[in-house]
Amino acid sequence: MDYFNRKWAYYARTRGGLPSGYRRVEYLECSGAQYIDTGVNGGSDIVVSCELYSPDAGGIAWGCIQQEAVSANSTRSQAQIVGNLSNHNVQFFADTDTSAIMFSVPLPARLSTSADFVNGIFSVNGTTMTRTVAAYSMNVSIYLFARHVLRSSGVYDVGSFCSGVKAYWMRIRKDGVPTRNLVPCVRIADSKPGLYDLCGSICQLTNSPFYVNAGSGEFTYA
């Protein structure tokens, strides 16, 4: 192996393709109050892939929901994309359909998941299901480790944190274009954990591709 290839192999092994100043870690773990705002709005033009570890009881691993008032005292789901870990199941929800696309998975487990809302193809650890997804758009961004909610009142909210869940990576495509390739890492200068976007998008909290906790407390990592 020549000098250039040896140098690149070392770079890839130690930083995982990250720029200088960041160190790759295996995963980020949420204790129940942390989340990442991906900045990508939900809708039927989205494909979300991620690798997670879920304990016995999880919550909303990622997603967003937009509500619409139907009476003075109630709301209904107008549009949603959600990956849910609950009661030994991995569930996906799409558009206004309140019935889950449900995979029976013994938890705790490490989960390789994909939710293709464009083609209606959903998979968990190699098992695939299909569902027709109606075309719709949303004005609310996808959260990781929680669900981002746009209430019918116009108020944005955070719900259903996912305590004990670990994220190894997350990728999002929108309109067929890769928009997020998020990998867990630590900013070396201050040991701050977060997700670095190898697609180069900008996190509003850092004005850089380094996505940090938008909640309270801090992620743990290994």
N, C-alpha and C positions, 0 to 999 in steps of 0.2 A: 504494500500500500504506500503511495507516495505521500509527501508531506501534507499537501492540501487535503487529501482524503482522510488522513489520520487526524488532522485538526478538525475537520467537519464531523467526524465520528465522535470525537471527544465533546464537541459543542452540543451535538444532538443528544448524547448520552447524559450530560450533566445539566443542560438547561432545557432540553426538550423543544428546541427551536425557538426559545425565548430570547429576547434581546438581553444585553448585559444589564445587570441590576436586578434581575429576577431569577429565582431558583424554582425549578419544577418540584412539586410534591405529588403524592399519590392521589389524595382526595381532600375535599373540604367537608366538614361535618357541622350540621346545624343542631344547636341545643334547644331550639324552639322559639327564638326571637330574631334570628338573622335571615336575610333573604337577599337575592341578587335581582336587580331590575335589568333585564336583558335589553330593554329599549326597543324591542321588536313587537309591533302590534299583532294581535291574534287575527285569525280569519281562516277562510278555506283555502288560502294560497300558501299555507305554512306546512313545513315538514320539520318535526322535532325529533332528534335522536339523542339519547343520553344513556350513560351507564351509571347505575345507582346501587347503593346497598340500602336495604330497608330492614328495620327491626320488625318485631311482631306487629306493632301498631304504628302506623305512619300518619299520613294526612295527605295534604295536597303536595305532591312532589314538585309540580310546576303547573302554571296555567294562568288564565285570566277569564273573567266573566263580565258581560255587559248586561245590565238589567233594564227592564222596561216596565213602567207602572201599568197595571191593568185595573186598579181601583185605588181608592184613597189609602187603603190599609194593606195592600199586598203588592208583590212584584212577581214577575216570572222571568225566567232566563230568556233573554233575547238572543244571545250568542255566547258561546263559550268554547274554549279548548282547555282541557284539563287532563293531567296525568295524576291519578289518585292511587295511593297505597293504603289499603284498609281491609281489616278482617280477613287476612290471608288471601287477598285478591289484588290484582293490578287492574285498575279501571281507567278507561278513557271516555271522555264525554266530548261530543261534537255538536255544533250548531245548536238548534233549539230542542234537540232530542234529549229528554231527561233520562232515558234508559242507557245504562252503561254498556260499553264494549268491555266485557269482563273476562279476565284471564285468571284461572285458579292456580295460584302459585304458593307453595308452602313457604311461609316467612318465619324467621329471617332468611334473606337470600340476597345474593348479588344479581342484579337485573340489567340485561342489555335490552333497551326498549327503543321502539321507533313508532312514531305516530305520523302517518302521511295523510293529512287532511285533504290534499289535492286529489289523490286517487282513492282515498278511503281504505287504505291498507295499514293495519296496526299489528305490531309484533312484540313479543316478549320472549326472550331467550330462545329464539328460533321458531316459536309457534305463532302462526299468522291468522288473523281474522280480517274480514272485509265488512265495510258498511258504506252505504251511499251517503255522502255528505253534501248538504245543500250549499250553494254559493252564498257567502256572506262576508262582510268586512267588520272590523271592530276598531274602536278608538281607545283601546286600553292595551298596555304592553304586557308581555309574558314575564312572570316572576319565576325564579327558581327557588325552591324550598318553601314556597307559599303561593297563595292565589291572589292575583291583583283584581280588585272588584271596582267596577264603575257602577255606582248605585243609580237608581232611577231618578234620584234627586240631583244628580250631577256631581256627587261627592265621590272621590276616589278613596279606596280603602284597601287594607291588607287583611287577609283572612286565612285560617286553616294552616298554620305553620306545621312544619314537618320535623318534629324532634327526633334526633338520632339517625336521620338519613344522611348518607354520604354521597357526594357527587364526584365521579372520576373524570367526567367530561360531558360537554353538552354542545350539540351542533344544531343550527337552525338554517333552513333554506326558505326563502320567500320569493315567490314568482320564479322558482327554479334556480335562483342565484344564492350561493352560500353567503349568508350575512353574519353568522356567528360561528366561531370555532373556539369554544371556551375551554381552557385547560387550567387546572388548579396550580397555584404557585404562591410564592412568598416574595414580597419586595425586600430585597436584601438590606437596604438602608435602615429600615425600621421593623423588620420581621412582620410586616402587615400581610395577612393572607387575603387571597382573592382569586379571581379568574381572569386570565389574560386572553384577549381575543386575537387569535392568529389571523383573522380576516382584517384586522386593523380598525374596527369601528371605535367610536369614542364614547366612553362612559362619562355621563354628566357630572358625577361626583369627583372624578379625578382629572377630567379633561385629557384622558389618555385611553389606550386600549385595556387598561387595568381596571376590572370591575370589582368593586369592594362592597362590603356589607352595607345595605341601606336601612337595616333595622337597628336594634340595640344589641349590646354585648359584642361578642366576636366569635367568628368561626374557630373551631379547632381543626387541626390538620395533621397529616402524617405522610 
